[in-house]
Amino acid sequence: MKEFMSKSSFSINDGYAKLIKKIEDRTLKSAVFGLGYVGWPLCKQIARSGFLVAGFDTDYKKIESLKRELEVNEDLDDDSDNALSDSSKESDWKDLIFLSGLLHDLGKCDIHKRLDKESSLPYTGDEQLEDKQAEYKETCVEDSQIDLFVVCVPTPLDENRKPDFTLVNQAARMISRLLKKNGHQIVILESTVSCGYTENEFRSILESKYSGQELIAGKDFYLGFAPERIDPGNKEYSIDNTPKIVSGINEESKSLIHKFYSMILSAPVYSANSCIEAELCKLLENTYRNVNIALIEEFAKIANKAGVSVHDVIDLAKTKPYGFEAFVPGLGIGGHCIPVDPHFLLESQAIQEQTYPLIETAISINDRQTKYCCDLIEEILSSNSIGISESKILILGIGYKPGMVDIRESPSIKLMNRLLTKEANVFYWDPLFKDENEIKSKLEIGISPQQSSGINERLINNENEEEKGKIEGIQRNEFVHSKVSNQLDKMRKPNKSDHTNQIHEFQGVINKVDEFDLIVIASLFSIDDSELEILITKSKLIFDPSALIKRRLKAKLNTEFETEDLNHIYTL
């Protein structure tokens, strides 16, 4: 394990020394709050490294799902956020237990026991994390004290595009009740926050009345910020081999946190000089991407006006061996980091004295990108004598990026909403999404689902004032003949004697692309060469904003397609 840490002298007390020994002996007991795309991989990594870890989440259904993943997918590759690594054995997970419920449940759990099977506490049914009436009772014996807490809960934007710290604050209140006077416990915040939050709001809650005692950060417990760097779906960099940044409110805190991550990660661990420095590092990483994506989106408009392909310009610029990093324009930015983190930066109290026009402009450009693409689609249809209100548009992929079952800030969803306001007939296909209600909740126009009994199909009808426009979601790689939707039956031209035949694999979609006026290549593009050929030859019009098709053809040395064969494919 590599260690990179600034040298500084500080006093070593008995509590600090005991924690160092527990980390080195792997007897440290930890709890991870939040079992999403950050907390769950971290839980597995801690357990994989030989430490006892309790994964805590208020979503009981999520915990039950993760427990089933451990039971069923013991040998799956860790590229999946819900899977274990090939090298993992069943015995590696005896130290991973699950907790669900409220604060007093966690306090009563003796996590010292090394369980052979995962266990969960009774779910109270109360979704409110903060129970002002409940007081932490001293039911834990000393041996069951949690030594280290890691907070990995979401920090989204609210409806006004302002940072929402509700979940982090609730987690801090829960932890404060589990901290002990002179307990020498460690609290680590991994959730993305504004500059100065760790040492101010977060610290204040941990030291507050919720603990029922007067606690002092840096003395009774150690505190630091260690920003998450999870990139869901990245097959090259995982939690284990991605360099880690850590910080602490004092040298003891920083040293302990550095030691812990050095024991569980194979990647180098770097220490920041302060929590604020680490917070700004995280915000810089994603603001940098946000600003550069906005730049390339603006440049795409310039290239379009000049009558050239921005993608060809990017390829030329990439030949420069230094000073240039390629970014590619698309439908817009999505996910949990790039569209969100710049807002956390601008809302930081520490920097409120002046404005930051470059960042603010980048946010505005990115926010307008989906509208720009929607307007382009309308122009493409109009130039081919097709009115948008009469058009059938198929969107391939609705996740915020390929391979992800996540529609937070998804450009595809934003595009669907804009197309619906123009009364287009919008269809989507993504085999990864099984929960129609989640998609429905993101569509701004009033909709109601209709289901065909016993068949894995969803039809969502747009119910605006004139009841125009429909969205058909074909889930789990299936095209299904259905008696429910006349439009669906007509589109598929099924054999009337067979209404239960299911056509599996993406081939089922490919064979129907000629029945749509326009195909949008969004976040789904994992098809083989034969399917690509059918898509190109049978589609009437294709909008491929990121030029995925042309890039793939360019990579093939012997393409059978001439330039004129691709004239129906439009890019940014």
C-alpha positions as CSV (number, residue, x, y, z in Angstrom):
1,M,0.0,0.0,0.0
2,K,1.5,3.3,-1.0
3,E,1.2,6.3,1.3
4,F,1.7,10.0,0.4
5,M,1.3,12.2,3.4
6,S,2.8,15.6,4.5
7,K,5.1,15.3,7.5
8,S,3.9,17.2,10.5
9,S,4.4,16.6,14.2
10,F,1.5,16.2,16.6
11,S,0.9,14.7,20.0
12,I,0.0,11.0,20.2
13,N,-2.6,10.2,22.9
14,D,-3.8,6.8,24.0
15,G,-7.0,7.0,22.0
16,Y,-5.2,7.8,18.8
17,A,-2.7,5.0,19.4
18,K,-5.4,2.5,20.0
19,L,-7.2,3.4,16.7
20,I,-3.9,3.1,14.8
21,K,-3.5,-0.4,16.3
22,K,-7.1,-1.3,15.4
23,I,-6.5,-0.2,11.8
24,E,-3.3,-2.2,11.6
25,D,-4.8,-5.3,13.2
26,R,-8.0,-4.9,11.2
27,T,-10.1,-5.0,14.3
28,L,-11.6,-1.6,13.6
29,K,-15.4,-1.7,13.4
30,S,-16.9,0.6,10.8
31,A,-20.4,1.7,9.6
32,V,-21.1,3.2,6.1
33,F,-24.2,5.4,5.9
34,G,-25.8,5.3,2.5
35,L,-25.6,2.2,0.2
36,G,-25.9,3.8,-3.2
37,Y,-23.3,3.9,-6.0
38,V,-20.7,5.3,-3.5
39,G,-21.5,3.6,-0.2
40,W,-22.1,0.1,-1.5
41,P,-18.7,-0.3,-3.3
42,L,-17.0,1.1,-0.3
43,C,-18.8,-1.4,2.0
44,K,-17.5,-4.2,-0.2
45,Q,-14.0,-2.8,-0.3
46,I,-13.9,-2.5,3.5
47,A,-15.1,-6.1,4.0
48,R,-12.8,-7.3,1.2
49,S,-9.9,-5.8,3.2
50,G,-10.8,-7.8,6.3
51,F,-12.6,-5.2,8.4
52,L,-16.0,-5.6,10.0
53,V,-18.4,-3.2,8.3
54,A,-22.1,-2.4,8.8
55,G,-23.8,-1.0,5.8
56,F,-26.6,1.3,6.9
57,D,-29.5,2.6,4.8
58,T,-33.1,3.7,5.6
59,D,-34.3,2.0,2.4
60,Y,-35.1,-1.5,3.6
61,K,-35.9,-2.7,0.1
62,K,-32.5,-1.6,-1.1
63,I,-30.8,-3.6,1.6
64,E,-32.8,-6.7,0.9
65,S,-31.8,-6.4,-2.8
66,L,-28.1,-6.0,-1.9
67,K,-28.3,-9.0,0.3
68,R,-29.8,-11.1,-2.5
69,E,-27.0,-9.8,-4.8
70,L,-24.4,-11.2,-2.3
71,E,-26.2,-14.5,-2.2
72,V,-26.7,-14.9,-5.9
73,N,-23.8,-13.1,-7.6
74,E,-20.8,-14.1,-5.5
75,D,-18.5,-14.5,-8.5
76,L,-19.6,-11.6,-10.7
77,D,-17.1,-9.0,-11.9
78,D,-17.0,-5.9,-9.7
79,D,-17.6,-3.6,-12.7
80,S,-21.2,-3.8,-11.6
81,D,-22.0,-1.6,-8.7
82,N,-24.1,-4.5,-7.3
83,A,-21.7,-7.3,-7.9
84,L,-18.7,-8.9,-6.2
85,S,-15.2,-9.3,-7.7
86,D,-14.0,-12.5,-9.4
87,S,-11.3,-12.9,-6.7
88,S,-13.9,-12.7,-3.8
89,K,-14.8,-15.8,-1.9
90,E,-17.9,-16.3,0.2
91,S,-15.8,-16.1,3.4
92,D,-14.8,-12.5,2.5
93,W,-18.3,-11.4,3.2
94,K,-18.8,-12.8,6.7
95,D,-17.8,-9.4,8.0
96,L,-20.4,-7.5,6.0
97,I,-23.7,-7.0,7.8
98,F,-26.6,-4.7,7.0
99,L,-28.6,-2.4,9.2
100,S,-31.9,-0.7,8.5
101,G,-34.2,1.5,10.5
102,L,-33.7,4.4,12.8
103,L,-31.0,5.5,15.2
104,H,-32.1,3.6,18.2
105,D,-32.0,0.3,16.2
106,L,-28.4,1.0,15.2
107,G,-27.5,1.8,18.8
108,K,-28.9,-1.6,20.0
109,C,-27.0,-3.6,17.4
110,D,-24.0,-5.5,18.6
111,I,-21.9,-5.3,15.4
112,H,-19.0,-6.9,17.2
113,K,-20.4,-10.4,16.3
114,R,-18.8,-11.7,13.1
115,L,-21.8,-13.1,11.3
116,D,-21.6,-15.8,8.7
117,K,-24.7,-14.4,7.1
118,E,-25.9,-10.9,6.6
119,S,-28.6,-9.7,9.0
120,S,-30.9,-6.7,9.1
121,L,-32.8,-5.1,11.9
122,P,-36.6,-4.8,11.8
123,Y,-37.7,-2.0,9.5
124,T,-39.7,0.6,11.5
125,G,-41.6,1.8,8.4
126,D,-40.7,5.4,9.4
127,E,-38.9,7.1,6.5
128,Q,-38.1,10.1,8.7
129,L,-34.5,9.8,9.8
130,E,-34.6,12.4,12.5
131,D,-36.7,11.3,15.5
132,K,-36.6,14.2,17.9
133,Q,-38.4,12.2,20.6
134,A,-35.9,9.3,20.5
135,E,-32.9,9.5,22.6
136,Y,-29.9,7.3,22.2
137,K,-29.8,4.7,25.0
138,E,-26.5,3.3,26.3
139,T,-27.3,-0.3,25.3
140,C,-24.1,-1.0,23.4
141,V,-21.4,-2.6,25.4
142,E,-17.9,-1.0,25.0
143,D,-16.8,-3.9,22.8
144,S,-19.5,-3.1,20.3
145,Q,-18.7,0.6,19.8
146,I,-18.5,1.7,16.2
147,D,-15.0,3.1,15.7
148,L,-15.4,4.7,12.3
149,F,-18.4,6.2,10.4
150,V,-18.4,7.1,6.7
151,V,-21.2,9.2,5.3
152,C,-22.0,8.5,1.6
153,V,-25.5,9.8,1.2
154,P,-26.7,11.8,-1.8
155,T,-26.4,15.6,-2.0
156,P,-28.7,16.5,-4.9
157,L,-30.0,19.9,-6.0
158,D,-33.5,21.0,-4.8
159,E,-36.2,22.3,-7.1
160,N,-34.5,25.7,-7.1
161,R,-31.2,24.2,-8.2
162,K,-29.7,24.9,-4.8
163,P,-27.6,22.3,-2.9
164,D,-29.8,20.1,-0.7
165,F,-27.9,18.9,2.5
166,T,-31.0,17.2,4.1
167,L,-29.6,13.7,4.0
168,V,-26.1,14.6,5.1
169,N,-27.5,16.6,8.0
170,Q,-29.8,13.7,9.0
171,A,-26.9,11.3,8.9
172,A,-24.8,13.7,11.0
173,R,-27.6,13.8,13.7
174,M,-27.7,10.0,13.8
175,I,-24.0,9.7,14.2
176,S,-23.8,12.4,16.8
177,R,-26.0,10.2,19.1
178,L,-23.5,7.3,18.6
179,L,-20.4,9.3,19.5
180,K,-19.1,9.0,23.0
181,K,-17.3,11.5,25.2
182,N,-13.6,10.6,24.9
183,G,-14.7,7.8,22.6
184,H,-11.9,8.5,20.0
185,Q,-14.1,7.6,17.0
186,I,-13.6,8.7,13.4
187,V,-16.2,10.4,11.2
188,I,-15.5,10.7,7.5
189,L,-17.6,12.6,5.0
190,E,-17.4,11.4,1.4
191,S,-20.6,13.1,0.0
192,T,-20.0,16.1,-2.2
193,V,-20.5,19.3,-0.3
194,S,-19.9,23.0,-0.6
195,C,-16.6,24.6,0.3
196,G,-16.3,24.9,4.1
197,Y,-19.3,22.6,4.9
198,T,-17.3,19.8,6.7
199,E,-15.6,22.1,9.2
200,N,-18.7,24.2,9.8
201,E,-22.2,22.8,9.4
202,F,-21.3,19.1,9.5
203,R,-18.9,19.5,12.5
204,S,-21.5,21.7,14.3
205,I,-24.2,19.0,14.1
206,L,-21.8,16.3,15.3
207,E,-20.9,18.4,18.3
208,S,-24.4,19.5,19.0
209,K,-27.1,18.6,21.5
210,Y,-28.2,15.6,19.5
211,S,-25.5,13.6,21.2
212,G,-26.8,14.6,24.6
213,Q,-23.3,15.6,25.7
214,E,-20.7,18.2,24.9
215,L,-18.4,16.8,22.3
216,I,-15.3,18.5,20.8
217,A,-14.2,17.5,17.3
218,G,-10.5,16.7,17.2
219,K,-10.6,15.6,20.8
220,D,-13.6,13.4,21.5
221,F,-13.8,12.3,17.9
222,Y,-11.8,12.7,14.7
223,L,-13.2,14.3,11.6
224,G,-12.3,14.7,8.0
225,F,-13.4,14.9,4.4
226,A,-12.4,12.3,1.8
227,P,-14.3,13.0,-1.5
228,E,-15.7,10.0,-3.4
229,R,-14.3,9.4,-6.9
230,I,-16.6,6.7,-8.1
231,D,-17.2,6.6,-11.9
232,P,-20.1,4.1,-12.3
233,G,-19.6,1.8,-15.3
234,N,-15.9,2.6,-15.7
235,K,-14.2,-0.7,-16.4
236,E,-10.7,0.6,-15.9
237,Y,-10.9,2.5,-12.6
238,S,-12.7,1.1,-9.6
239,I,-12.8,2.2,-6.0
240,D,-9.7,0.1,-5.4
241,N,-7.3,1.6,-8.0
242,T,-8.5,5.2,-8.1
243,P,-6.2,7.5,-6.2
244,K,-7.8,8.8,-3.0
245,I,-7.8,12.3,-1.5
246,V,-8.2,12.6,2.3
247,S,-8.2,15.5,4.8
248,G,-8.8,16.2,8.5
249,I,-9.7,19.0,10.8
250,N,-6.4,18.4,12.6
251,E,-3.2,16.3,12.0
252,E,-4.5,13.4,14.1
253,S,-7.7,13.2,12.1
254,K,-5.9,13.4,8.8
255,S,-3.4,10.8,9.9
256,L,-6.0,8.3,11.0
257,I,-8.1,8.7,7.9
258,H,-5.1,8.4,5.7
259,K,-4.1,5.2,7.5
260,F,-7.5,3.7,7.1
261,Y,-7.8,4.2,3.3
262,S,-4.2,3.1,2.8
263,M,-5.2,-0.2,4.4
264,I,-8.2,-0.8,2.2
265,L,-7.1,0.6,-1.2
266,S,-4.3,-0.4,-3.5
267,A,-4.2,3.1,-5.1
268,P,-2.1,5.8,-3.5
269,V,-3.7,8.0,-0.9
270,Y,-2.9,11.8,-0.9
271,S,-3.4,14.1,2.0
272,A,-4.8,17.6,1.5
273,N,-3.7,20.4,3.8
274,S,-7.2,21.1,5.0
275,C,-10.8,19.9,4.5
276,I,-11.5,23.0,2.5
277,E,-8.7,22.2,0.1
278,A,-10.1,18.7,-0.4
279,E,-13.6,20.0,-0.9
280,L,-12.4,22.4,-3.6
281,C,-10.5,19.6,-5.2
282,K,-13.7,17.6,-5.7
283,L,-15.6,20.6,-7.0
284,L,-12.7,21.5,-9.4
285,E,-12.7,18.1,-10.9
286,N,-16.3,18.2,-12.1
287,T,-16.5,22.0,-12.7
288,Y,-13.6,21.5,-15.1
289,R,-15.5,19.0,-17.0
290,N,-18.7,21.0,-16.9
291,V,-16.9,24.1,-18.3
292,N,-15.1,22.2,-21.1
293,I,-18.3,20.4,-22.2
294,A,-20.0,23.7,-22.4
295,L,-17.1,25.0,-24.6
296,I,-17.3,22.1,-27.0
297,E,-21.1,22.5,-27.2
298,E,-20.6,26.1,-28.2
299,F,-17.8,25.1,-30.6
300,A,-20.3,22.6,-32.2
301,K,-22.6,25.5,-33.0
302,I,-19.7,27.4,-34.5
303,A,-18.7,24.4,-36.7
304,N,-22.2,23.9,-37.8
305,K,-22.5,27.6,-38.9
306,A,-19.2,27.1,-40.8
307,G,-20.5,24.1,-42.5
308,V,-18.0,21.6,-41.1
309,S,-18.2,18.7,-38.6
310,V,-17.1,19.5,-35.1
311,H,-16.2,15.9,-34.7
312,D,-13.8,16.0,-37.5
313,V,-12.3,19.2,-36.0
314,I,-11.9,17.4,-32.7
315,D,-10.2,14.5,-34.3
316,L,-7.7,16.9,-35.9
317,A,-7.1,18.7,-32.6
318,K,-6.4,15.4,-30.9
319,T,-3.3,14.9,-33.1
320,K,-1.6,17.5,-31.0
321,P,0.4,15.5,-28.4
322,Y,0.2,18.1,-25.6
323,G,-2.1,20.8,-24.3
324,F,-5.4,19.4,-25.6
325,E,-8.0,17.1,-24.0
326,A,-10.9,16.0,-26.2
327,F,-14.5,16.5,-25.1
328,V,-17.4,15.5,-27.3
329,P,-20.8,17.3,-27.6
330,G,-24.0,15.5,-27.0
331,L,-27.6,15.8,-25.9
332,G,-26.4,17.4,-22.7
333,I,-24.8,16.5,-19.4
334,G,-26.4,14.2,-16.8
335,G,-25.7,12.2,-13.7
336,H,-25.0,13.0,-10.1
337,C,-21.7,15.0,-10.5
338,I,-21.0,17.1,-13.6
339,P,-24.4,19.0,-13.7
340,V,-24.5,19.3,-9.9
341,D,-21.1,20.1,-8.5
342,P,-20.6,23.6,-10.0
343,H,-23.8,24.7,-8.1
344,F,-22.2,23.5,-4.8
345,L,-19.1,25.6,-5.7
346,L,-21.1,28.8,-6.4
347,E,-23.2,28.3,-3.3
348,S,-20.2,28.0,-1.0
349,Q,-20.4,30.7,1.7
350,A,-16.6,31.1,1.6
351,I,-16.7,32.5,-1.9
352,Q,-19.9,34.6,-1.9
353,E,-18.2,38.0,-2.1
354,Q,-17.8,38.0,-5.9
355,T,-19.3,36.5,-9.1
356,Y,-17.8,33.8,-11.3
357,P,-19.2,34.5,-14.8
358,L,-17.3,31.7,-16.6
359,I,-18.8,28.9,-14.4
360,E,-22.2,30.5,-14.4
361,T,-22.2,30.8,-18.2
362,A,-21.1,27.2,-18.6
363,I,-24.0,26.0,-16.4
364,S,-26.4,28.1,-18.5
365,I,-25.0,26.6,-21.8
366,N,-25.3,23.1,-20.6
367,D,-28.8,23.7,-19.3
368,R,-29.8,24.9,-22.8
369,Q,-28.2,22.0,-24.7
370,T,-31.2,19.7,-24.7
371,K,-33.4,22.5,-26.0
372,Y,-30.9,23.1,-28.8
373,C,-30.9,19.4,-29.7
374,C,-34.8,19.4,-29.7
375,D,-34.9,22.3,-32.0
376,L,-32.4,20.6,-34.3
377,I,-34.6,17.5,-34.4
378,E,-37.5,19.6,-35.4
379,E,-35.4,21.2,-38.2
380,I,-34.3,17.8,-39.4
381,L,-37.9,16.6,-39.6
382,S,-39.1,19.8,-41.2
383,S,-36.3,19.6,-43.9
384,N,-37.7,16.1,-44.7
385,S,-41.3,17.4,-44.9
386,I,-42.3,15.8,-41.6
387,G,-44.2,17.8,-39.0
388,I,-43.0,17.1,-35.5
389,S,-46.5,16.6,-34.1
390,E,-47.1,13.9,-36.7
391,S,-43.7,12.3,-36.2
392,K,-42.7,9.0,-34.5
393,I,-39.4,9.4,-32.7
394,L,-37.5,6.5,-31.0
395,I,-34.9,7.3,-28.4
396,L,-32.3,4.6,-27.8
397,G,-31.2,4.7,-24.2
398,I,-32.5,6.8,-21.3
399,G,-29.8,6.5,-18.7
400,Y,-27.6,9.5,-18.1
401,K,-24.8,7.5,-19.8
402,P,-24.4,4.1,-21.5
403,G,-24.8,1.1,-19.3
404,M,-26.2,2.9,-16.3
405,V,-29.6,2.3,-14.7
406,D,-29.7,5.9,-13.5
407,I,-31.8,8.7,-14.9
408,R,-30.6,11.5,-12.6
409,E,-30.3,14.6,-14.8
410,S,-30.7,12.4,-17.8
411,P,-30.5,14.3,-21.1
412,S,-32.7,11.6,-22.7
413,I,-35.5,12.3,-20.2
414,K,-35.1,16.1,-20.7
415,L,-35.3,15.6,-24.5
416,M,-38.4,13.4,-24.1
417,N,-40.1,16.2,-22.1
418,R,-39.3,18.8,-24.7
419,L,-40.5,16.6,-27.6
420,L,-43.7,15.9,-25.7
421,T,-44.4,19.6,-25.4
422,K,-44.2,19.8,-29.2
423,E,-46.7,17.0,-29.3
424,A,-44.3,14.5,-30.9
425,N,-45.1,10.8,-30.6
426,V,-42.1,9.7,-28.5
427,F,-40.9,6.1,-28.0
428,Y,-38.0,4.9,-25.9
429,W,-36.1,1.7,-25.6
430,D,-33.6,0.7,-22.9
431,P,-33.2,-2.9,-21.8
432,L,-31.7,-1.9,-18.4
433,F,-34.7,-0.1,-17.0
434,K,-37.4,-2.2,-15.4
435,D,-39.1,0.4,-13.2
436,E,-41.6,2.3,-15.4
437,N,-42.8,4.4,-12.5
438,E,-39.3,5.9,-12.0
439,I,-39.3,7.0,-15.7
440,K,-42.9,8.2,-15.5
441,S,-42.1,10.3,-12.4
442,K,-39.5,12.2,-14.5
443,L,-41.8,13.1,-17.3
444,E,-43.3,16.6,-16.7
445,I,-46.5,16.2,-18.8
446,G,-49.3,14.3,-17.1
447,I,-49.2,10.6,-17.9
448,S,-50.8,7.4,-16.8
449,P,-49.6,3.9,-17.4
450,Q,-51.5,1.1,-19.1
451,Q,-50.3,-2.5,-18.8
452,S,-51.0,-5.6,-20.8
453,S,-51.7,-8.4,-18.3
454,G,-48.9,-10.9,-17.8
455,I,-46.6,-9.3,-20.4
456,N,-43.4,-7.4,-19.8
457,E,-44.6,-4.3,-21.7
458,R,-45.4,-0.7,-20.7
459,L,-47.4,1.8,-22.6
460,I,-47.5,5.3,-21.2
461,N,-50.1,7.6,-22.7
462,N,-49.5,11.3,-22.7
463,E,-52.7,13.0,-21.3
464,N,-52.2,16.6,-22.1
465,E,-55.2,18.8,-22.9
466,E,-55.7,17.4,-26.4
467,E,-54.6,13.9,-25.3
468,K,-52.0,13.8,-28.0
469,G,-48.7,12.0,-28.1
470,K,-47.7,8.7,-26.7
471,I,-44.7,7.2,-25.1
472,E,-44.1,3.5,-25.5
473,G,-41.4,2.0,-23.2
474,I,-40.3,-1.4,-24.3
475,Q,-38.4,-2.9,-21.3
476,R,-35.9,-5.7,-20.8
477,N,-35.0,-6.2,-24.5
478,E,-38.4,-7.3,-25.4
479,F,-40.9,-6.4,-28.2
480,V,-44.2,-7.9,-27.2
481,H,-47.4,-8.4,-29.3
482,S,-50.2,-6.9,-27.3
483,K,-54.0,-6.7,-27.5
484,V,-53.9,-3.6,-25.3
485,S,-52.5,-1.1,-27.7
486,N,-54.0,-0.8,-31.2
487,Q,-51.1,1.5,-32.1
488,L,-48.6,-1.1,-31.0
489,D,-50.3,-3.9,-32.9
490,K,-50.4,-1.8,-36.0
491,M,-46.7,-0.8,-35.7
492,R,-45.5,-4.3,-35.3
493,K,-47.9,-5.9,-37.9
494,P,-48.2,-9.0,-35.8
495,N,-49.7,-12.3,-36.7
496,K,-53.3,-12.0,-35.5
497,S,-53.3,-15.6,-34.2
498,D,-50.3,-15.0,-32.0
499,H,-50.5,-12.2,-29.5
500,T,-48.0,-13.6,-27.0
501,N,-44.9,-14.0,-29.1
502,Q,-41.9,-12.3,-27.6
503,I,-39.0,-11.1,-29.9
504,H,-35.9,-11.0,-27.7
505,E,-32.6,-9.2,-28.1
506,F,-31.9,-5.8,-29.8
507,Q,-32.6,-7.4,-33.2
508,G,-36.3,-7.0,-32.3
509,V,-35.9,-3.3,-32.2
510,I,-33.6,-3.1,-35.2
511,N,-36.2,-4.8,-37.4
512,K,-38.7,-2.1,-36.6
513,V,-36.6,1.1,-37.0
514,D,-38.1,1.8,-40.5
515,E,-41.5,2.4,-38.8
516,F,-40.1,5.4,-37.0
517,D,-39.5,8.8,-38.7
518,L,-36.4,9.5,-36.6
519,I,-34.0,7.5,-34.4
520,V,-32.1,9.3,-31.6
521,I,-28.9,7.7,-30.6
522,A,-28.8,8.7,-26.9
523,S,-27.1,6.7,-24.2
524,L,-27.5,3.2,-25.7
525,F,-25.2,1.9,-28.4
526,S,-24.0,-1.6,-27.6
527,I,-24.9,-3.3,-30.8
528,D,-22.9,-5.6,-33.1
529,D,-21.9,-4.9,-36.7
530,S,-24.8,-6.7,-38.3
531,E,-27.3,-4.7,-36.2
532,L,-25.4,-1.5,-37.0
533,E,-25.8,-2.2,-40.7
534,I,-29.5,-2.8,-40.3
535,L,-29.8,0.4,-38.3
536,I,-28.1,2.5,-40.9
537,T,-29.8,1.0,-43.9
538,K,-33.4,0.7,-42.6
539,S,-33.7,3.9,-40.6
540,K,-35.3,6.9,-42.4
541,L,-33.5,9.5,-40.3
542,I,-31.0,9.3,-37.5
543,F,-29.9,12.0,-35.0
544,D,-26.6,10.9,-33.6
545,P,-25.4,14.0,-31.5
546,S,-22.1,12.5,-30.4
547,A,-21.3,10.9,-33.8
548,L,-21.1,7.4,-32.3
549,I,-22.1,5.7,-35.6
550,K,-19.6,7.6,-37.8
551,R,-16.9,7.1,-35.2
552,R,-17.5,3.4,-35.2
553,L,-17.5,3.2,-39.0
554,K,-14.3,5.3,-39.1
555,A,-12.7,2.7,-36.8
556,K,-13.5,0.0,-39.2
557,L,-10.9,-0.1,-41.9
558,N,-13.1,-1.8,-44.6
559,T,-16.5,-0.1,-44.4
560,E,-19.1,-1.0,-47.0
561,F,-20.8,2.4,-46.7
562,E,-20.2,5.2,-49.0
563,T,-20.6,8.9,-47.9
564,E,-24.0,9.1,-49.6
565,D,-25.2,6.2,-47.7
566,L,-24.8,8.2,-44.5
567,N,-26.6,11.4,-45.6
568,H,-29.6,10.6,-43.4
569,I,-27.5,10.6,-40.3
570,Y,-27.3,14.0,-38.5
571,T,-24.8,14.9,-35.8
572,L,-24.0,18.0,-33.9
